[in-house]
Amino acid sequence: MPTYEYHCSACNQDFEQFQSMTAEPLSECPLCHKKGKVQRMISGGAGIIFKGSGFYETDYKSKKGSPSSSESKSEGGSHCCSGSCGCKN
């Protein structure tokens, strides 16, 4: 269930309300208890939050075909970017 932002024009206060998506918007301010002065505001939302381990680095990134930095240094130090990537090779 999302949290909606409201503004009361009677008391000029903003507040949040945890409601179902199918619930009707509030019509009474919980702060000053006046009816008909509350408007639901449009917000940008929270966005996507990635938590925990995994995602690209550990789950999907291919480790085949790319030598580690210790392997490339031991093979003579040649590197495809000539050190321009900041790898200090």
C-alpha positions in Angstrom: 0.0 0.0 0.0 1.4 3.4 -0.9 1.8 6.5 1.2 0.0 9.5 -0.2 0.8 13.1 0.4 -1.9 15.6 1.2 -2.2 19.4 1.7 -4.8 21.1 3.9 -5.7 24.6 2.7 -7.4 25.4 6.0 -4.4 24.9 8.3 -1.8 25.1 5.5 -0.1 21.8 6.6 1.2 18.9 4.6 0.8 15.3 5.8 1.1 11.8 4.6 -1.5 9.0 4.8 -0.9 5.3 4.3 -3.8 4.1 2.1 -4.8 1.4 -0.3 -4.6 2.3 -4.0 -8.4 1.8 -4.3 -9.3 3.9 -1.3 -11.0 7.2 -1.8 -8.9 10.3 -1.2 -9.3 11.9 2.3 -11.8 14.7 2.6 -11.1 15.6 6.2 -7.8 16.9 7.6 -6.5 14.8 10.5 -4.7 17.8 12.0 -7.5 20.5 12.1 -10.5 18.2 11.3 -11.9 20.5 8.7 -13.8 18.9 5.8 -13.4 19.7 2.1 -10.1 21.5 2.5 -7.8 18.6 1.8 -6.2 17.8 -1.6 -4.1 14.8 -2.6 -0.8 16.0 -4.0 1.1 14.5 -6.9 4.4 13.1 -5.9 7.4 11.6 -7.7 7.2 8.5 -5.7 10.1 6.6 -4.1 11.6 5.1 -7.2 13.3 1.8 -7.3 15.5 0.7 -4.4 17.9 -2.2 -4.9 18.8 -3.9 -1.6 20.9 -6.9 -0.9 23.7 -8.7 -2.6 23.6 -9.8 -6.2 22.4 -7.9 -9.2 24.9 -7.4 -12.1 28.3 -7.7 -10.4 27.7 -11.1 -8.8 24.8 -12.7 -10.8 25.0 -11.7 -14.4 28.5 -10.3 -15.1 30.4 -12.7 -17.3 33.8 -13.6 -15.9 34.9 -15.6 -19.0 37.4 -14.2 -21.4 38.5 -11.2 -19.3 41.8 -11.9 -17.6 42.3 -10.4 -14.1 44.8 -7.6 -13.5 47.3 -10.0 -12.0 47.2 -12.3 -15.0 47.7 -9.4 -17.5 50.7 -8.1 -15.6 52.3 -11.5 -15.4 51.9 -12.0 -19.2 54.2 -9.1 -20.1 52.1 -6.1 -19.1 50.3 -5.5 -22.5 46.9 -4.1 -22.1 44.2 -3.1 -24.5 43.7 0.4 -23.3 47.4 1.2 -22.7 46.5 2.4 -19.2 44.1 5.1 -20.3 41.3 3.5 -18.3 43.1 4.2 -15.0 44.1 0.6 -14.4 47.7 1.6 -13.9 49.0 -1.2 -16.1 
